[in-house]
Amino acid sequence: MNDVLQGHGDGFLTQDNGQRLFPIGFYEHPAEDAALRDMAESGVNLVLCGSEESLDHAQAHGMLGWVPLGLQSGATPDFQERIRSLAEHPALAVWEGPDEVVWSFTAYSGLWKPDQMAVFPNKGEWWMQTPLAIEYSEGRAAEIMPKMREAIEFIRSVDPYNRQIWINEARDSDLKFVRQYIDYVDITGCDDYPIRAEGRPAIRLADSTDRWRQVGKGRPVWMVLQGFTWSDLSDGDTDITAFPTFAESRLMAYACITHGARGILYWGSSYMKSEGKEGFRKSLYALTSELAALQPFLTAPTERYVTVQEIDDGRTDIPPPVSARGVSITARRTGREWLVVLVNEDEHAHMGVEVTGLDALNGTEFVELYGEEKTTISEGAFVTRMRPFEVKLFATHRRWETDQREGRAFAE
């Protein structure tokens, strides 16, 4: 493989002082200083930037930016000029390729329209794998992929900092076509917005993260989460407002993290207009502030020998669950400080959840962040209980909590 095209990086960001950052990002870039300052003070460290001016704006608030690029057009003279004009900017953290590029010429190609030009979801042409859909998608891929590689090769040849290149896809974007470019980018991942009026399967973000870790062949995964209600979109299919609650947003974020995501971003916040939008925004900022307080842990390696198991309590007075996902875990440490994140991915409670592998910490007290529970490690383990879809964070000190609590009670 051409070394110039070979991807690099671990998915984290690096500040000028060398500090590593877990990306906490927004596709929104408010023009008003006060609004951008609110984001920065809430732990958001990465925002969409389309120009040198917007990178300056982000830098003025201590934030980093990413620049979206039309890689599918190739290394045109205009493209080359844009890369050269931005490549030296100190606030530029990552390059982004075309959003949902594979989705756009497969399931979102609009082939069901008579003129075959409108970009709206088709009526099943792609999923039925008709000859028309296959021919069209193969033809578009043959045009797009070489140009994307050409554009990436140019970026790699002129970027003095060898910044990472990221492409976000739709949750169900086609594996075959994504694999045609995956070896040339550094970061993959998808967007997934499950909270709707007709259903709220927040836990599916765990499955989405797993899928994109497989699609990316181990590359870092950034997950784009729901920062809006579907009723506020111009092409929304409902008039019923359905913002994620704080608990749902928290569940989605930590499910992504326990399943290996290395970045959390939010899309759609600039489209919000429904009643309740300010409360929802505060709930997102409460969550980003919580994540930011954990930065040293989020960039630390996973302590894989720390594991979790559910021990059945043997009750017979409740029906068995339709499906049992169990409890997911990630354990991290920074110096002598520890964090254990537990996510109950089931719609039923687990009354016996045992965390093991903490033998070196016998006698150490862990406290539940944002909760009242305390536990002391004994025989390398501790036990807790978990309500349906509950998230629990256990740490060796409360200093890992954020003081920004407004918005944590947000619920429709």
Contacts in CASP RR format, 6 or more apart in sequence:
PFRMAT RR
TARGET T0000
AUTHOR 0000-0000-0000
METHOD contacts of the structure
MODEL  1
MNDVLQGHGDGFLTQDNGQRLFPIGFYEHPAEDAALRDMAESGVNLVLCG
SEESLDHAQAHGMLGWVPLGLQSGATPDFQERIRSLAEHPALAVWEGPDE
VVWSFTAYSGLWKPDQMAVFPNKGEWWMQTPLAIEYSEGRAAEIMPKMRE
AIEFIRSVDPYNRQIWINEARDSDLKFVRQYIDYVDITGCDDYPIRAEGR
PAIRLADSTDRWRQVGKGRPVWMVLQGFTWSDLSDGDTDITAFPTFAESR
LMAYACITHGARGILYWGSSYMKSEGKEGFRKSLYALTSELAALQPFLTA
PTERYVTVQEIDDGRTDIPPPVSARGVSITARRTGREWLVVLVNEDEHAH
MGVEVTGLDALNGTEFVELYGEEKTTISEGAFVTRMRPFEVKLFATHRRW
ETDQREGRAFAE
1 183 0 8 1.000
2 153 0 8 1.000
4 153 0 8 1.000
4 156 0 8 1.000
4 157 0 8 1.000
5 149 0 8 1.000
5 152 0 8 1.000
5 153 0 8 1.000
5 156 0 8 1.000
5 183 0 8 1.000
5 184 0 8 1.000
6 183 0 8 1.000
6 184 0 8 1.000
7 164 0 8 1.000
7 165 0 8 1.000
7 183 0 8 1.000
7 184 0 8 1.000
7 185 0 8 1.000
7 186 0 8 1.000
8 162 0 8 1.000
8 164 0 8 1.000
8 186 0 8 1.000
9 164 0 8 1.000
9 186 0 8 1.000
9 187 0 8 1.000
9 220 0 8 1.000
10 220 0 8 1.000
10 262 0 8 1.000
11 23 0 8 1.000
11 164 0 8 1.000
11 186 0 8 1.000
11 187 0 8 1.000
11 220 0 8 1.000
11 222 0 8 1.000
11 262 0 8 1.000
11 263 0 8 1.000
12 20 0 8 1.000
12 21 0 8 1.000
12 22 0 8 1.000
12 23 0 8 1.000
12 220 0 8 1.000
12 262 0 8 1.000
12 299 0 8 1.000
13 20 0 8 1.000
13 21 0 8 1.000
13 22 0 8 1.000
13 23 0 8 1.000
13 45 0 8 1.000
13 46 0 8 1.000
13 64 0 8 1.000
13 93 0 8 1.000
13 94 0 8 1.000
14 20 0 8 1.000
14 21 0 8 1.000
14 93 0 8 1.000
15 21 0 8 1.000
15 64 0 8 1.000
16 90 0 8 1.000
20 299 0 8 1.000
21 45 0 8 1.000
21 64 0 8 1.000
21 295 0 8 1.000
21 299 0 8 1.000
22 262 0 8 1.000
22 263 0 8 1.000
22 264 0 8 1.000
22 291 0 8 1.000
22 295 0 8 1.000
22 298 0 8 1.000
22 299 0 8 1.000
23 45 0 8 1.000
23 46 0 8 1.000
23 93 0 8 1.000
23 222 0 8 1.000
23 262 0 8 1.000
23 263 0 8 1.000
23 264 0 8 1.000
23 265 0 8 1.000
24 43 0 8 1.000
24 44 0 8 1.000
24 45 0 8 1.000
24 46 0 8 1.000
24 263 0 8 1.000
24 264 0 8 1.000
24 265 0 8 1.000
24 288 0 8 1.000
24 291 0 8 1.000
24 292 0 8 1.000
25 44 0 8 1.000
25 45 0 8 1.000
25 46 0 8 1.000
25 47 0 8 1.000
25 263 0 8 1.000
25 264 0 8 1.000
25 265 0 8 1.000
25 266 0 8 1.000
25 288 0 8 1.000
26 39 0 8 1.000
26 44 0 8 1.000
26 46 0 8 1.000
26 47 0 8 1.000
26 48 0 8 1.000
26 265 0 8 1.000
26 266 0 8 1.000
26 269 0 8 1.000
27 47 0 8 1.000
27 48 0 8 1.000
27 224 0 8 1.000
27 265 0 8 1.000
27 266 0 8 1.000
27 267 0 8 1.000
27 268 0 8 1.000
27 269 0 8 1.000
27 270 0 8 1.000
28 47 0 8 1.000
28 48 0 8 1.000
28 266 0 8 1.000
28 268 0 8 1.000
28 269 0 8 1.000
28 270 0 8 1.000
29 36 0 8 1.000
29 47 0 8 1.000
29 48 0 8 1.000
29 49 0 8 1.000
29 54 0 8 1.000
29 57 0 8 1.000
29 58 0 8 1.000
30 36 0 8 1.000
30 39 0 8 1.000
33 60 0 8 1.000
33 61 0 8 1.000
36 47 0 8 1.000
36 57 0 8 1.000
36 58 0 8 1.000
36 61 0 8 1.000
36 63 0 8 1.000
37 61 0 8 1.000
38 285 0 8 1.000
39 47 0 8 1.000
39 61 0 8 1.000
39 63 0 8 1.000
39 285 0 8 1.000
39 288 0 8 1.000
40 61 0 8 1.000
40 62 0 8 1.000
40 63 0 8 1.000
42 285 0 8 1.000
42 286 0 8 1.000
42 288 0 8 1.000
42 289 0 8 1.000
42 292 0 8 1.000
42 404 0 8 1.000
43 288 0 8 1.000
43 289 0 8 1.000
43 291 0 8 1.000
43 292 0 8 1.000
44 63 0 8 1.000
44 285 0 8 1.000
44 288 0 8 1.000
44 292 0 8 1.000
45 63 0 8 1.000
45 64 0 8 1.000
45 292 0 8 1.000
46 63 0 8 1.000
46 64 0 8 1.000
46 65 0 8 1.000
46 66 0 8 1.000
46 93 0 8 1.000
46 94 0 8 1.000
46 265 0 8 1.000
47 58 0 8 1.000
47 63 0 8 1.000
47 64 0 8 1.000
47 65 0 8 1.000
47 66 0 8 1.000
48 54 0 8 1.000
48 65 0 8 1.000
48 66 0 8 1.000
48 68 0 8 1.000
49 55 0 8 1.000
49 57 0 8 1.000
49 58 0 8 1.000
49 65 0 8 1.000
49 66 0 8 1.000
49 67 0 8 1.000
49 91 0 8 1.000
49 92 0 8 1.000
50 67 0 8 1.000
50 68 0 8 1.000
52 85 0 8 1.000
52 86 0 8 1.000
52 89 0 8 1.000
54 65 0 8 1.000
55 65 0 8 1.000
55 67 0 8 1.000
55 86 0 8 1.000
55 89 0 8 1.000
55 91 0 8 1.000
55 92 0 8 1.000
56 91 0 8 1.000
58 64 0 8 1.000
58 65 0 8 1.000
58 91 0 8 1.000
59 89 0 8 1.000
59 90 0 8 1.000
59 91 0 8 1.000
62 91 0 8 1.000
63 91 0 8 1.000
64 91 0 8 1.000
64 92 0 8 1.000
64 93 0 8 1.000
65 91 0 8 1.000
65 92 0 8 1.000
65 93 0 8 1.000
65 94 0 8 1.000
66 92 0 8 1.000
66 93 0 8 1.000
66 94 0 8 1.000
66 95 0 8 1.000
66 96 0 8 1.000
66 166 0 8 1.000
67 86 0 8 1.000
67 92 0 8 1.000
67 94 0 8 1.000
67 95 0 8 1.000
67 96 0 8 1.000
68 96 0 8 1.000
68 97 0 8 1.000
68 98 0 8 1.000
68 99 0 8 1.000
69 79 0 8 1.000
69 82 0 8 1.000
69 83 0 8 1.000
69 95 0 8 1.000
69 96 0 8 1.000
69 97 0 8 1.000
69 98 0 8 1.000
69 151 0 8 1.000
69 155 0 8 1.000
70 79 0 8 1.000
70 97 0 8 1.000
70 98 0 8 1.000
70 151 0 8 1.000
71 97 0 8 1.000
71 98 0 8 1.000
71 101 0 8 1.000
71 147 0 8 1.000
71 148 0 8 1.000
71 151 0 8 1.000
71 152 0 8 1.000
72 98 0 8 1.000
72 101 0 8 1.000
72 144 0 8 1.000
72 147 0 8 1.000
72 148 0 8 1.000
72 151 0 8 1.000
73 79 0 8 1.000
73 147 0 8 1.000
73 151 0 8 1.000
74 147 0 8 1.000
74 148 0 8 1.000
74 150 0 8 1.000
74 151 0 8 1.000
75 150 0 8 1.000
75 151 0 8 1.000
75 153 0 8 1.000
75 154 0 8 1.000
79 151 0 8 1.000
79 154 0 8 1.000
80 154 0 8 1.000
80 158 0 8 1.000
83 154 0 8 1.000
83 155 0 8 1.000
83 158 0 8 1.000
83 159 0 8 1.000
84 158 0 8 1.000
86 92 0 8 1.000
87 158 0 8 1.000
87 159 0 8 1.000
87 160 0 8 1.000
87 161 0 8 1.000
88 160 0 8 1.000
92 163 0 8 1.000
93 163 0 8 1.000
94 163 0 8 1.000
94 164 0 8 1.000
94 165 0 8 1.000
94 166 0 8 1.000
94 187 0 8 1.000
95 155 0 8 1.000
95 159 0 8 1.000
95 163 0 8 1.000
95 164 0 8 1.000
95 165 0 8 1.000
95 166 0 8 1.000
96 165 0 8 1.000
96 166 0 8 1.000
96 167 0 8 1.000
96 168 0 8 1.000
97 148 0 8 1.000
97 165 0 8 1.000
97 166 0 8 1.000
97 167 0 8 1.000
97 185 0 8 1.000
98 104 0 8 1.000
98 148 0 8 1.000
98 167 0 8 1.000
99 167 0 8 1.000
99 168 0 8 1.000
100 108 0 8 1.000
100 168 0 8 1.000
100 169 0 8 1.000
100 170 0 8 1.000
100 173 0 8 1.000
100 191 0 8 1.000
101 144 0 8 1.000
101 148 0 8 1.000
101 167 0 8 1.000
101 169 0 8 1.000
101 181 0 8 1.000
102 169 0 8 1.000
102 170 0 8 1.000
102 173 0 8 1.000
102 174 0 8 1.000
102 177 0 8 1.000
102 178 0 8 1.000
103 169 0 8 1.000
103 170 0 8 1.000
103 172 0 8 1.000
103 173 0 8 1.000
103 174 0 8 1.000
104 119 0 8 1.000
105 136 0 8 1.000
105 137 0 8 1.000
105 140 0 8 1.000
105 141 0 8 1.000
105 144 0 8 1.000
105 177 0 8 1.000
106 126 0 8 1.000
106 133 0 8 1.000
106 137 0 8 1.000
106 173 0 8 1.000
106 174 0 8 1.000
106 177 0 8 1.000
107 121 0 8 1.000
107 122 0 8 1.000
107 126 0 8 1.000
107 127 0 8 1.000
107 170 0 8 1.000
107 172 0 8 1.000
107 173 0 8 1.000
107 174 0 8 1.000
108 119 0 8 1.000
108 120 0 8 1.000
108 121 0 8 1.000
108 122 0 8 1.000
108 170 0 8 1.000
109 119 0 8 1.000
109 122 0 8 1.000
109 125 0 8 1.000
109 126 0 8 1.000
109 133 0 8 1.000
109 136 0 8 1.000
109 137 0 8 1.000
109 140 0 8 1.000
110 116 0 8 1.000
110 117 0 8 1.000
110 118 0 8 1.000
110 119 0 8 1.000
110 120 0 8 1.000
110 121 0 8 1.000
110 122 0 8 1.000
110 125 0 8 1.000
111 122 0 8 1.000
111 125 0 8 1.000
111 126 0 8 1.000
111 132 0 8 1.000
111 133 0 8 1.000
111 136 0 8 1.000
112 122 0 8 1.000
112 123 0 8 1.000
112 124 0 8 1.000
112 125 0 8 1.000
113 120 0 8 1.000
113 122 0 8 1.000
116 136 0 8 1.000
120 235 0 8 1.000
122 133 0 8 1.000
125 132 0 8 1.000
125 133 0 8 1.000
126 133 0 8 1.000
126 137 0 8 1.000
137 174 0 8 1.000
137 177 0 8 1.000
141 177 0 8 1.000
141 180 0 8 1.000
145 177 0 8 1.000
145 180 0 8 1.000
145 181 0 8 1.000
148 181 0 8 1.000
148 184 0 8 1.000
149 181 0 8 1.000
149 184 0 8 1.000
152 165 0 8 1.000
152 184 0 8 1.000
152 185 0 8 1.000
155 165 0 8 1.000
156 162 0 8 1.000
164 186 0 8 1.000
164 187 0 8 1.000
165 184 0 8 1.000
165 185 0 8 1.000
165 186 0 8 1.000
165 187 0 8 1.000
166 185 0 8 1.000
166 186 0 8 1.000
166 187 0 8 1.000
166 188 0 8 1.000
166 222 0 8 1.000
167 181 0 8 1.000
167 185 0 8 1.000
167 187 0 8 1.000
167 188 0 8 1.000
167 189 0 8 1.000
168 189 0 8 1.000
168 190 0 8 1.000
168 191 0 8 1.000
168 222 0 8 1.000
168 224 0 8 1.000
169 178 0 8 1.000
169 188 0 8 1.000
169 189 0 8 1.000
169 190 0 8 1.000
169 191 0 8 1.000
169 212 0 8 1.000
170 190 0 8 1.000
170 191 0 8 1.000
171 190 0 8 1.000
171 191 0 8 1.000
171 192 0 8 1.000
171 208 0 8 1.000
171 211 0 8 1.000
173 190 0 8 1.000
175 215 0 8 1.000
178 188 0 8 1.000
178 215 0 8 1.000
178 216 0 8 1.000
179 215 0 8 1.000
182 188 0 8 1.000
182 215 0 8 1.000
182 216 0 8 1.000
182 217 0 8 1.000
182 219 0 8 1.000
185 219 0 8 1.000
186 219 0 8 1.000
186 220 0 8 1.000
187 219 0 8 1.000
187 220 0 8 1.000
187 221 0 8 1.000
187 222 0 8 1.000
187 262 0 8 1.000
188 212 0 8 1.000
188 215 0 8 1.000
188 216 0 8 1.000
188 219 0 8 1.000
188 220 0 8 1.000
188 221 0 8 1.000
188 222 0 8 1.000
189 212 0 8 1.000
189 215 0 8 1.000
189 216 0 8 1.000
189 221 0 8 1.000
189 222 0 8 1.000
189 223 0 8 1.000
189 224 0 8 1.000
190 208 0 8 1.000
190 211 0 8 1.000
190 212 0 8 1.000
190 223 0 8 1.000
190 224 0 8 1.000
191 223 0 8 1.000
191 224 0 8 1.000
191 225 0 8 1.000
191 267 0 8 1.000
192 204 0 8 1.000
192 205 0 8 1.000
192 208 0 8 1.000
192 223 0 8 1.000
192 224 0 8 1.000
192 225 0 8 1.000
192 226 0 8 1.000
193 225 0 8 1.000
193 226 0 8 1.000
193 227 0 8 1.000
193 228 0 8 1.000
193 230 0 8 1.000
193 267 0 8 1.000
194 200 0 8 1.000
194 201 0 8 1.000
194 202 0 8 1.000
194 204 0 8 1.000
194 205 0 8 1.000
194 226 0 8 1.000
194 252 0 8 1.000
195 202 0 8 1.000
195 226 0 8 1.000
195 229 0 8 1.000
195 242 0 8 1.000
195 243 0 8 1.000
195 244 0 8 1.000
195 248 0 8 1.000
196 230 0 8 1.000
196 238 0 8 1.000
196 242 0 8 1.000
197 230 0 8 1.000
197 231 0 8 1.000
197 238 0 8 1.000
197 240 0 8 1.000
197 241 0 8 1.000
197 242 0 8 1.000
198 238 0 8 1.000
200 242 0 8 1.000
200 244 0 8 1.000
200 248 0 8 1.000
202 244 0 8 1.000
202 248 0 8 1.000
202 251 0 8 1.000
202 252 0 8 1.000
202 255 0 8 1.000
202 389 0 8 1.000
203 251 0 8 1.000
203 252 0 8 1.000
203 255 0 8 1.000
203 325 0 8 1.000
203 345 0 8 1.000
203 389 0 8 1.000
205 223 0 8 1.000
205 225 0 8 1.000
205 251 0 8 1.000
205 252 0 8 1.000
205 255 0 8 1.000
205 256 0 8 1.000
206 255 0 8 1.000
206 256 0 8 1.000
206 258 0 8 1.000
206 259 0 8 1.000
206 325 0 8 1.000
206 328 0 8 1.000
206 343 0 8 1.000
206 345 0 8 1.000
208 223 0 8 1.000
208 256 0 8 1.000
209 221 0 8 1.000
209 223 0 8 1.000
209 255 0 8 1.000
209 256 0 8 1.000
209 259 0 8 1.000
209 260 0 8 1.000
209 261 0 8 1.000
210 259 0 8 1.000
212 221 0 8 1.000
212 223 0 8 1.000
213 219 0 8 1.000
213 221 0 8 1.000
213 259 0 8 1.000
213 260 0 8 1.000
220 262 0 8 1.000
220 263 0 8 1.000
221 260 0 8 1.000
221 261 0 8 1.000
221 262 0 8 1.000
221 263 0 8 1.000
222 261 0 8 1.000
222 262 0 8 1.000
222 263 0 8 1.000
222 264 0 8 1.000
222 265 0 8 1.000
223 256 0 8 1.000
223 261 0 8 1.000
223 263 0 8 1.000
223 264 0 8 1.000
223 265 0 8 1.000
224 265 0 8 1.000
224 266 0 8 1.000
224 267 0 8 1.000
225 249 0 8 1.000
225 252 0 8 1.000
225 253 0 8 1.000
225 256 0 8 1.000
225 264 0 8 1.000
225 265 0 8 1.000
225 266 0 8 1.000
225 267 0 8 1.000
226 244 0 8 1.000
226 249 0 8 1.000
226 252 0 8 1.000
226 266 0 8 1.000
226 267 0 8 1.000
226 268 0 8 1.000
227 244 0 8 1.000
227 266 0 8 1.000
227 267 0 8 1.000
227 268 0 8 1.000
227 269 0 8 1.000
227 272 0 8 1.000
227 280 0 8 1.000
227 284 0 8 1.000
228 243 0 8 1.000
228 267 0 8 1.000
228 268 0 8 1.000
228 269 0 8 1.000
228 271 0 8 1.000
228 272 0 8 1.000
229 241 0 8 1.000
229 242 0 8 1.000
229 243 0 8 1.000
229 272 0 8 1.000
229 274 0 8 1.000
229 280 0 8 1.000
230 236 0 8 1.000
230 237 0 8 1.000
230 238 0 8 1.000
230 242 0 8 1.000
231 238 0 8 1.000
231 239 0 8 1.000
231 240 0 8 1.000
231 241 0 8 1.000
231 242 0 8 1.000
231 274 0 8 1.000
232 241 0 8 1.000
232 271 0 8 1.000
232 272 0 8 1.000
232 273 0 8 1.000
232 274 0 8 1.000
232 277 0 8 1.000
233 271 0 8 1.000
241 274 0 8 1.000
241 275 0 8 1.000
241 276 0 8 1.000
241 412 0 8 1.000
242 412 0 8 1.000
243 274 0 8 1.000
243 276 0 8 1.000
243 277 0 8 1.000
243 280 0 8 1.000
243 410 0 8 1.000
243 412 0 8 1.000
244 252 0 8 1.000
244 280 0 8 1.000
244 283 0 8 1.000
245 283 0 8 1.000
245 410 0 8 1.000
245 411 0 8 1.000
245 412 0 8 1.000
246 283 0 8 1.000
246 286 0 8 1.000
246 287 0 8 1.000
246 407 0 8 1.000
246 408 0 8 1.000
246 409 0 8 1.000
246 410 0 8 1.000
246 411 0 8 1.000
247 389 0 8 1.000
247 391 0 8 1.000
247 411 0 8 1.000
249 283 0 8 1.000
249 284 0 8 1.000
249 287 0 8 1.000
250 287 0 8 1.000
250 290 0 8 1.000
250 391 0 8 1.000
251 343 0 8 1.000
251 389 0 8 1.000
251 391 0 8 1.000
253 264 0 8 1.000
253 287 0 8 1.000
253 291 0 8 1.000
254 341 0 8 1.000
254 343 0 8 1.000
254 391 0 8 1.000
255 328 0 8 1.000
255 343 0 8 1.000
255 345 0 8 1.000
256 263 0 8 1.000
256 264 0 8 1.000
257 264 0 8 1.000
257 298 0 8 1.000
257 330 0 8 1.000
257 341 0 8 1.000
258 328 0 8 1.000
258 329 0 8 1.000
258 330 0 8 1.000
258 341 0 8 1.000
258 342 0 8 1.000
258 343 0 8 1.000
259 328 0 8 1.000
260 302 0 8 1.000
260 330 0 8 1.000
264 291 0 8 1.000
266 284 0 8 1.000
269 281 0 8 1.000
269 284 0 8 1.000
272 280 0 8 1.000
272 281 0 8 1.000
279 407 0 8 1.000
279 410 0 8 1.000
280 410 0 8 1.000
282 406 0 8 1.000
282 407 0 8 1.000
282 410 0 8 1.000
283 407 0 8 1.000
283 408 0 8 1.000
283 410 0 8 1.000
285 404 0 8 1.000
285 407 0 8 1.000
286 402 0 8 1.000
286 404 0 8 1.000
286 405 0 8 1.000
286 406 0 8 1.000
286 407 0 8 1.000
286 408 0 8 1.000
286 410 0 8 1.000
289 402 0 8 1.000
289 404 0 8 1.000
290 370 0 8 1.000
290 401 0 8 1.000
290 402 0 8 1.000
290 404 0 8 1.000
291 298 0 8 1.000
292 402 0 8 1.000
293 400 0 8 1.000
293 401 0 8 1.000
293 402 0 8 1.000
294 339 0 8 1.000
294 393 0 8 1.000
294 400 0 8 1.000
296 334 0 8 1.000
296 337 0 8 1.000
297 332 0 8 1.000
297 333 0 8 1.000
297 334 0 8 1.000
297 337 0 8 1.000
297 339 0 8 1.000
297 400 0 8 1.000
298 332 0 8 1.000
300 332 0 8 1.000
300 333 0 8 1.000
300 334 0 8 1.000
301 332 0 8 1.000
302 330 0 8 1.000
302 331 0 8 1.000
302 332 0 8 1.000
303 331 0 8 1.000
303 332 0 8 1.000
303 333 0 8 1.000
305 357 0 8 1.000
306 329 0 8 1.000
306 331 0 8 1.000
306 340 0 8 1.000
306 355 0 8 1.000
306 356 0 8 1.000
306 357 0 8 1.000
306 358 0 8 1.000
307 329 0 8 1.000
307 355 0 8 1.000
307 356 0 8 1.000
307 357 0 8 1.000
308 327 0 8 1.000
308 328 0 8 1.000
308 329 0 8 1.000
308 342 0 8 1.000
308 353 0 8 1.000
308 354 0 8 1.000
308 355 0 8 1.000
308 356 0 8 1.000
309 353 0 8 1.000
309 354 0 8 1.000
309 356 0 8 1.000
310 326 0 8 1.000
310 327 0 8 1.000
310 350 0 8 1.000
310 352 0 8 1.000
310 353 0 8 1.000
310 354 0 8 1.000
311 352 0 8 1.000
311 353 0 8 1.000
311 354 0 8 1.000
313 351 0 8 1.000
313 352 0 8 1.000
318 348 0 8 1.000
321 346 0 8 1.000
321 347 0 8 1.000
321 348 0 8 1.000
324 346 0 8 1.000
325 345 0 8 1.000
325 346 0 8 1.000
326 344 0 8 1.000
326 345 0 8 1.000
326 346 0 8 1.000
326 350 0 8 1.000
327 342 0 8 1.000
327 343 0 8 1.000
327 344 0 8 1.000
327 345 0 8 1.000
327 346 0 8 1.000
327 350 0 8 1.000
327 353 0 8 1.000
327 386 0 8 1.000
328 342 0 8 1.000
328 343 0 8 1.000
328 345 0 8 1.000
329 340 0 8 1.000
329 341 0 8 1.000
329 342 0 8 1.000
329 343 0 8 1.000
329 355 0 8 1.000
330 340 0 8 1.000
330 341 0 8 1.000
331 338 0 8 1.000
331 339 0 8 1.000
331 340 0 8 1.000
331 341 0 8 1.000
331 355 0 8 1.000
331 358 0 8 1.000
332 338 0 8 1.000
332 339 0 8 1.000
333 339 0 8 1.000
336 396 0 8 1.000
337 395 0 8 1.000
337 396 0 8 1.000
337 397 0 8 1.000
337 400 0 8 1.000
338 358 0 8 1.000
338 361 0 8 1.000
338 364 0 8 1.000
338 366 0 8 1.000
338 395 0 8 1.000
338 396 0 8 1.000
339 393 0 8 1.000
339 394 0 8 1.000
339 395 0 8 1.000
339 396 0 8 1.000
339 400 0 8 1.000
340 355 0 8 1.000
340 366 0 8 1.000
340 393 0 8 1.000
340 394 0 8 1.000
340 395 0 8 1.000
341 391 0 8 1.000
341 392 0 8 1.000
341 393 0 8 1.000
342 353 0 8 1.000
342 355 0 8 1.000
342 384 0 8 1.000
342 386 0 8 1.000
342 391 0 8 1.000
342 392 0 8 1.000
342 393 0 8 1.000
342 394 0 8 1.000
343 390 0 8 1.000
343 391 0 8 1.000
344 350 0 8 1.000
344 353 0 8 1.000
344 386 0 8 1.000
344 387 0 8 1.000
344 388 0 8 1.000
344 389 0 8 1.000
344 390 0 8 1.000
344 391 0 8 1.000
345 389 0 8 1.000
346 388 0 8 1.000
346 389 0 8 1.000
347 388 0 8 1.000
347 389 0 8 1.000
348 388 0 8 1.000
349 385 0 8 1.000
349 386 0 8 1.000
349 387 0 8 1.000
349 388 0 8 1.000
350 385 0 8 1.000
350 386 0 8 1.000
351 385 0 8 1.000
352 383 0 8 1.000
352 384 0 8 1.000
352 385 0 8 1.000
353 383 0 8 1.000
353 384 0 8 1.000
353 385 0 8 1.000
353 386 0 8 1.000
354 381 0 8 1.000
354 382 0 8 1.000
354 383 0 8 1.000
355 381 0 8 1.000
355 382 0 8 1.000
355 383 0 8 1.000
355 384 0 8 1.000
355 394 0 8 1.000
356 380 0 8 1.000
356 381 0 8 1.000
357 380 0 8 1.000
357 381 0 8 1.000
358 364 0 8 1.000
358 377 0 8 1.000
358 380 0 8 1.000
358 381 0 8 1.000
358 382 0 8 1.000
359 379 0 8 1.000
359 380 0 8 1.000
361 377 0 8 1.000
361 380 0 8 1.000
362 377 0 8 1.000
362 378 0 8 1.000
362 379 0 8 1.000
362 380 0 8 1.000
363 376 0 8 1.000
363 377 0 8 1.000
363 378 0 8 1.000
364 376 0 8 1.000
364 377 0 8 1.000
364 396 0 8 1.000
365 374 0 8 1.000
365 375 0 8 1.000
365 376 0 8 1.000
365 377 0 8 1.000
365 396 0 8 1.000
366 374 0 8 1.000
366 375 0 8 1.000
366 376 0 8 1.000
366 377 0 8 1.000
366 382 0 8 1.000
366 394 0 8 1.000
366 395 0 8 1.000
366 396 0 8 1.000
367 373 0 8 1.000
367 374 0 8 1.000
367 394 0 8 1.000
367 395 0 8 1.000
367 396 0 8 1.000
367 397 0 8 1.000
367 398 0 8 1.000
368 374 0 8 1.000
368 392 0 8 1.000
368 393 0 8 1.000
368 394 0 8 1.000
369 393 0 8 1.000
369 394 0 8 1.000
369 395 0 8 1.000
369 398 0 8 1.000
369 400 0 8 1.000
369 401 0 8 1.000
370 393 0 8 1.000
370 401 0 8 1.000
370 408 0 8 1.000
373 384 0 8 1.000
373 392 0 8 1.000
373 394 0 8 1.000
375 382 0 8 1.000
375 383 0 8 1.000
375 384 0 8 1.000
375 394 0 8 1.000
376 382 0 8 1.000
382 394 0 8 1.000
384 392 0 8 1.000
384 394 0 8 1.000
386 392 0 8 1.000
393 400 0 8 1.000
END
